[in-house]
């Protein structure tokens, strides 16, 4: 589960990190009051969406003109944001964050993820803040300094000193940065995060002899869905409007679905098999339209719903059904195929590869049903070739 930036800022504030004041807006009429509450002056207006590339898309605006801020708020709330991470259709903006702009002297990156190889959280810092950390890792991996954190003891003072020294911080700025890193680690562990980052953490410019301050001016948190039952406060942050409706629909039926940009729908049982299916589609020149794992205990009703979800995507020009029957029996999928053909209708070719439990029964059922759109495949390679040729 993802949190919006304003929610991430609130979590950091509550943990004691230095976060500038902000207001959340969901209607253009709220802009004047929000500007007044923040004391006026130069402001930053930012779309609250679960996608990056906001600045390049024109959905992060700096201005000291209230009229201009209102005009841009109106634009953002009525125009879909399109960036590399949203796809060509873009994403609807429901909320905006308004905050005082800060004069930045230096930008840093601070983030945490779970290191699965070592079985503990790792904090990463870099002096190259304000850009995507993936770019830094690819071009200059030495610029990322890491400290592995004990999951029960938390981050230790000596580790904070190493990290602040790596950022060339000293004095009050180092203390403030250490306080911020400690707050980030506290939230990460306490709330079962899978990702937590501040990008950028900034040192503001000195003014009138007053030294610059450390501030967290952007933050991102992702939470482990499997731990949400322990955190009702985090669960309340979930914004269904910001999610893909088909993904929500799939979750309600116990299906794992992720929309992609291709035109070949995939219905598979097992995450590993689903990944292999997408790989072989790519290998033979196709593009997967989704990841869809129906799981081991799928029912006929669940499988039918999976077909409905796949076929609701207008991009889908063909479907590859790849089932290795174990707990999920092949005849259950065959029954779902036959029922879906009657109830939903297959307007695109459906290539079917079945192996495993009750496979002979399943193949007999499909042969007897005599559905024109169904194309049988001998194995996964044959299935991939046929579905790529069909689209």
VMD Tcl script that draws the C-alpha trace (Angstrom):
set ca {
  {0.00 0.00 0.00}
  {1.23 3.47 -0.90}
  {0.81 6.71 1.04}
  {0.49 10.12 -0.54}
  {3.22 12.68 0.07}
  {1.10 14.69 2.51}
  {0.47 11.51 4.53}
  {4.18 10.68 4.51}
  {4.99 14.20 5.71}
  {2.52 13.79 8.56}
  {4.11 10.50 9.63}
  {7.55 12.10 9.67}
  {6.29 15.14 11.59}
  {4.73 12.86 14.21}
  {8.04 11.01 14.55}
  {9.92 14.27 15.20}
  {11.46 15.03 11.80}
  {11.78 18.68 10.64}
  {9.01 18.94 8.03}
  {7.74 22.34 6.77}
  {4.08 23.19 7.38}
  {1.67 22.34 4.60}
  {-2.00 22.40 3.62}
  {-3.98 19.81 1.66}
  {-6.41 21.05 -0.99}
  {-9.10 19.16 -2.90}
  {-10.97 22.17 -4.36}
  {-9.65 25.34 -5.98}
  {-11.80 27.46 -3.62}
  {-9.59 26.34 -0.73}
  {-6.41 27.89 -2.16}
  {-6.76 31.45 -0.71}
  {-7.39 30.17 2.83}
  {-4.48 27.73 2.53}
  {-2.11 30.50 1.39}
  {-3.21 32.66 4.32}
  {-2.75 29.82 6.81}
  {0.82 29.30 5.58}
  {1.70 33.00 5.81}
  {1.84 33.80 2.10}
  {5.01 34.33 0.10}
  {6.46 31.90 -2.41}
  {4.63 28.57 -2.43}
  {5.02 25.14 -3.97}
  {1.90 23.42 -5.29}
  {2.20 19.65 -5.84}
  {-0.21 17.05 -7.20}
  {-0.82 14.15 -4.81}
  {-0.64 11.03 -6.96}
  {1.04 7.63 -6.72}
  {3.38 8.30 -9.62}
  {6.70 10.02 -10.20}
  {7.65 12.59 -12.79}
  {5.32 15.24 -11.41}
  {7.72 18.13 -12.01}
  {8.42 17.26 -15.65}
  {4.68 16.78 -16.23}
  {3.95 20.29 -14.94}
  {2.26 19.15 -11.75}
  {4.73 20.80 -9.35}
  {4.54 24.60 -9.50}
  {6.47 27.34 -7.69}
  {4.86 30.77 -7.45}
  {4.35 33.76 -5.16}
  {1.27 34.89 -7.11}
  {-2.03 33.72 -5.49}
  {-3.91 34.05 -8.79}
  {-1.36 31.88 -10.56}
  {-1.56 29.29 -7.80}
  {-5.35 29.17 -8.09}
  {-5.12 28.87 -11.88}
  {-2.68 25.95 -11.61}
  {-4.73 24.30 -8.89}
  {-7.73 24.42 -11.22}
  {-5.67 22.91 -14.05}
  {-4.23 20.12 -11.92}
  {-7.60 19.12 -10.46}
  {-9.26 18.97 -13.87}
  {-6.46 17.51 -16.03}
  {-5.01 14.01 -15.91}
  {-1.28 13.94 -15.15}
  {0.76 12.11 -17.77}
  {4.34 11.03 -17.01}
  {6.64 8.08 -17.73}
  {5.18 6.28 -14.73}
  {1.49 6.80 -15.53}
  {1.30 5.62 -19.14}
  {-0.37 7.59 -21.93}
  {-3.79 7.70 -20.25}
  {-2.40 9.54 -17.25}
  {-3.81 9.64 -13.74}
  {-6.52 11.76 -12.17}
  {-5.49 14.25 -9.48}
  {-7.82 14.47 -6.48}
  {-5.68 16.31 -3.93}
  {-2.95 18.96 -3.92}
  {-0.30 19.83 -1.37}
  {0.55 23.50 -0.76}
  {3.65 24.41 1.24}
  {6.05 27.34 1.65}
  {8.92 27.20 -0.84}
  {12.43 26.95 0.62}
  {15.74 28.30 -0.67}
  {17.87 25.20 -1.10}
  {21.62 25.13 -0.54}
  {22.08 21.35 -0.94}
  {19.90 18.31 -1.63}
  {20.38 14.82 -0.17}
  {18.71 11.43 -0.46}
  {17.76 9.29 2.56}
  {15.85 6.04 2.14}
  {15.14 2.64 3.64}
  {14.16 -0.73 2.20}
  {14.28 -4.31 3.40}
  {17.47 -6.11 2.39}
  {16.09 -9.60 1.81}
  {19.56 -11.11 1.38}
  {20.63 -10.00 4.87}
  {17.18 -10.22 6.44}
  {17.12 -6.72 7.91}
  {16.35 -3.12 6.97}
  {19.02 -1.01 5.30}
  {19.28 2.77 5.32}
  {20.82 4.44 2.28}
  {22.03 8.01 1.92}
  {23.51 9.97 -0.94}
  {24.76 13.48 -1.57}
  {23.05 13.24 -4.97}
  {19.52 14.04 -3.78}
  {16.62 15.41 -5.78}
  {16.96 12.81 -8.57}
  {15.74 9.24 -8.85}
  {17.93 7.01 -6.72}
  {17.80 4.35 -9.47}
  {19.71 6.74 -11.73}
  {22.36 7.28 -9.06}
  {22.67 3.52 -8.47}
  {23.13 2.90 -12.19}
  {25.57 5.73 -12.95}
  {27.47 6.17 -9.68}
  {26.79 3.36 -7.16}
  {29.68 4.52 -4.95}
  {27.63 7.63 -4.16}
  {25.19 5.53 -2.12}
  {26.29 4.76 1.45}
  {24.47 2.05 3.40}
  {23.96 1.06 7.02}
  {22.16 -2.18 7.93}
  {19.83 -1.82 10.90}
  {19.01 -4.34 13.60}
  {15.22 -4.89 13.40}
  {14.81 -4.88 17.20}
  {17.52 -2.47 18.35}
  {16.86 0.09 15.61}
  {19.40 2.50 14.17}
  {22.32 3.21 16.51}
  {24.10 6.54 17.21}
  {27.35 5.37 15.63}
  {25.45 4.51 12.44}
  {23.85 7.96 12.37}
  {27.30 9.52 12.71}
  {28.61 7.46 9.79}
  {25.66 8.50 7.61}
  {25.81 12.21 8.45}
  {29.60 12.17 7.92}
  {29.02 10.56 4.52}
  {26.84 13.57 3.65}
  {29.62 15.96 4.83}
  {27.30 17.42 7.49}
  {28.50 18.80 10.79}
  {27.27 20.81 13.77}
  {23.52 21.57 14.06}
  {22.88 20.37 10.49}
  {24.35 16.94 11.32}
  {22.24 16.70 14.49}
  {19.08 17.63 12.58}
  {19.88 15.14 9.83}
  {20.52 12.40 12.40}
  {17.18 13.22 14.06}
  {15.46 12.94 10.67}
  {17.13 9.62 9.85}
  {16.17 8.28 13.27}
  {12.56 9.34 12.68}
  {12.53 7.65 9.28}
  {13.90 4.40 10.76}
  {11.35 4.58 13.59}
  {8.42 4.85 11.17}
  {9.84 2.21 8.82}
  {10.08 -0.43 11.54}
  {7.01 0.55 13.59}
  {4.66 0.67 10.60}
  {6.00 -2.37 8.67}
  {7.11 -0.35 5.66}
  {8.53 -1.90 2.53}
  {9.93 1.45 1.37}
  {10.51 4.77 3.09}
  {12.41 7.66 1.57}
  {13.01 11.38 1.84}
  {14.02 12.81 -1.51}
  {15.15 15.43 -1.16}
  {16.28 16.08 2.37}
  {17.57 19.65 2.04}
  {19.89 22.07 3.71}
  {18.39 25.53 3.30}
  {20.48 28.60 2.46}
  {21.86 30.69 5.29}
  {20.14 34.09 5.68}
  {21.31 37.18 7.58}
  {23.94 35.24 9.46}
  {21.50 32.47 10.42}
  {22.80 29.06 9.31}
  {20.73 26.89 7.00}
  {18.37 24.25 8.34}
  {17.77 20.61 7.52}
  {14.23 19.98 6.22}
  {12.39 17.02 4.70}
  {10.50 18.54 1.78}
  {9.35 15.36 0.02}
  {8.70 11.88 1.34}
  {7.37 8.53 0.20}
  {6.15 5.49 2.14}
  {5.03 2.06 0.95}
  {3.61 -0.43 3.46}
  {3.56 -4.22 3.53}
  {-0.03 -5.20 2.68}
  {0.33 -8.37 4.77}
  {0.90 -6.29 7.93}
  {-1.96 -3.81 7.50}
  {-4.12 -5.73 9.98}
  {-1.70 -4.51 12.67}
  {-1.99 -0.86 11.62}
  {-5.56 0.41 11.32}
  {-4.23 3.99 11.22}
  {-2.16 3.16 8.14}
  {-5.05 1.28 6.53}
  {-7.14 4.45 6.80}
  {-4.63 6.21 4.53}
  {-5.54 3.97 1.61}
  {-6.85 5.99 -1.32}
  {-8.94 3.74 -3.57}
  {-9.40 6.58 -6.09}
  {-5.64 6.57 -6.75}
  {-5.52 2.87 -7.59}
  {-6.29 0.96 -10.78}
  {-9.97 -0.10 -10.47}
  {-9.27 -3.50 -12.03}
  {-6.55 -4.16 -9.45}
  {-9.01 -3.36 -6.64}
  {-11.66 -5.52 -8.28}
  {-9.21 -8.42 -8.53}
  {-8.19 -8.10 -4.89}
  {-11.83 -8.42 -3.82}
  {-11.91 -11.85 -5.50}
  {-8.55 -13.03 -4.15}
  {-6.73 -12.47 -7.45}
  {-3.33 -10.82 -7.90}
  {-3.60 -8.45 -10.86}
  {-1.28 -5.73 -12.13}
  {-2.10 -3.80 -15.29}
  {0.67 -3.41 -17.90}
  {0.92 -1.65 -21.26}
  {0.84 -4.58 -23.71}
  {-1.98 -6.27 -25.63}
  {-1.74 -9.94 -24.54}
  {-3.74 -10.76 -21.44}
  {-2.35 -13.44 -19.12}
  {-4.27 -15.76 -16.81}
  {-1.91 -18.00 -14.85}
  {-1.82 -19.86 -11.54}
  {1.29 -19.08 -9.50}
  {3.41 -15.95 -9.41}
  {6.55 -17.64 -10.72}
  {4.69 -19.24 -13.61}
  {3.07 -15.87 -14.36}
  {6.49 -14.19 -14.54}
  {7.78 -16.97 -16.83}
  {4.68 -16.59 -19.01}
  {5.28 -12.86 -19.43}
  {8.96 -13.53 -20.19}
  {8.19 -16.01 -22.96}
  {5.57 -13.70 -24.48}
  {8.27 -11.00 -24.66}
  {10.73 -13.55 -26.07}
  {8.46 -14.23 -29.03}
  {7.80 -10.56 -29.73}
  {4.62 -9.94 -27.75}
  {3.80 -7.51 -24.95}
  {1.93 -8.66 -21.80}
  {-1.15 -6.59 -20.91}
  {-1.19 -7.73 -17.31}
  {0.16 -9.93 -14.56}
  {-2.71 -12.06 -13.24}
  {-2.17 -14.86 -10.74}
  {-5.41 -16.67 -9.90}
  {-3.66 -18.60 -7.11}
  {-3.78 -22.22 -6.09}
  {-7.28 -22.32 -4.62}
  {-9.12 -20.51 -7.39}
  {-12.83 -21.26 -7.81}
  {-14.77 -21.29 -11.05}
  {-16.34 -17.96 -10.06}
  {-12.93 -16.45 -9.36}
  {-11.56 -17.60 -12.71}
  {-14.60 -16.18 -14.54}
  {-14.04 -12.85 -12.81}
  {-10.41 -12.99 -13.94}
  {-11.59 -13.24 -17.56}
  {-13.97 -10.32 -17.03}
  {-11.14 -8.19 -15.68}
  {-8.78 -9.06 -18.53}
  {-11.41 -8.46 -21.19}
  {-12.42 -5.11 -19.67}
  {-9.02 -3.79 -20.82}
  {-9.57 -2.38 -24.32}
  {-5.87 -2.92 -25.15}
  {-6.20 -6.71 -24.93}
  {-6.16 -8.32 -28.38}
  {-5.49 -11.88 -27.24}
  {-5.28 -13.97 -24.05}
  {-2.85 -16.67 -22.96}
  {-4.21 -19.07 -20.34}
  {-1.34 -21.02 -18.77}
  {-2.35 -23.42 -16.02}
  {-0.17 -26.01 -14.32}
  {-2.77 -27.93 -12.35}
  {-1.92 -28.72 -8.79}
  {-4.24 -27.42 -6.12}
  {-5.94 -25.45 -8.90}
  {-7.31 -28.23 -11.07}
  {-7.33 -27.95 -14.84}
  {-11.01 -28.89 -15.09}
  {-11.94 -25.91 -12.88}
  {-10.21 -23.59 -15.35}
  {-11.83 -25.39 -18.27}
  {-15.26 -24.91 -16.69}
  {-14.47 -21.24 -16.17}
  {-13.41 -20.90 -19.81}
  {-16.62 -22.45 -21.04}
  {-18.80 -20.35 -18.72}
  {-16.89 -17.15 -19.51}
  {-17.31 -17.81 -23.23}
  {-21.09 -17.97 -22.71}
  {-21.48 -15.17 -20.14}
  {-18.73 -12.74 -21.13}
  {-17.98 -13.71 -24.71}
  {-14.52 -14.07 -26.20}
  {-14.08 -11.37 -28.86}
  {-10.33 -12.03 -28.98}
  {-8.40 -15.30 -29.49}
  {-7.73 -17.27 -26.30}
  {-4.74 -19.63 -26.38}
  {-4.95 -22.35 -23.72}
  {-2.10 -24.40 -22.30}
  {-3.13 -26.87 -19.58}
  {-0.98 -29.40 -17.73}
  {-1.29 -31.27 -14.45}
  {-4.22 -32.37 -12.30}
  {-7.30 -33.45 -14.31}
  {-5.77 -32.22 -17.57}
  {-7.35 -34.99 -19.69}
  {-10.79 -34.21 -18.29}
  {-10.23 -30.49 -18.93}
  {-9.16 -31.04 -22.54}
  {-12.19 -33.24 -23.15}
  {-14.48 -30.54 -21.72}
  {-13.00 -27.87 -23.99}
  {-13.18 -30.13 -27.05}
  {-16.83 -30.91 -26.38}
  {-17.65 -27.21 -25.84}
  {-16.27 -26.46 -29.33}
  {-15.59 -22.74 -28.71}
  {-14.23 -21.07 -31.85}
  {-12.11 -18.48 -29.99}
  {-10.20 -21.13 -28.00}
  {-6.86 -22.21 -29.46}
  {-5.25 -25.26 -27.77}
  {-1.49 -25.35 -27.25}
  {0.81 -28.33 -26.74}
  {3.21 -26.60 -24.35}
  {4.21 -23.13 -23.15}
  {6.48 -22.40 -26.13}
  {3.71 -23.39 -28.53}
  {1.23 -21.25 -26.57}
  {3.46 -18.18 -26.65}
  {4.08 -18.51 -30.39}
  {0.38 -18.92 -31.11}
  {-0.83 -16.00 -29.00}
  {1.85 -13.67 -30.41}
  {0.89 -14.72 -33.96}
  {-2.81 -14.27 -33.18}
  {-2.44 -10.63 -32.13}
}
mol new
graphics top color blue
foreach p $ca { graphics top sphere $p radius 0.5 }
foreach p [lrange $ca 0 end-1] q [lrange $ca 1 end] { graphics top cylinder $p $q radius 0.2 }
display resetview
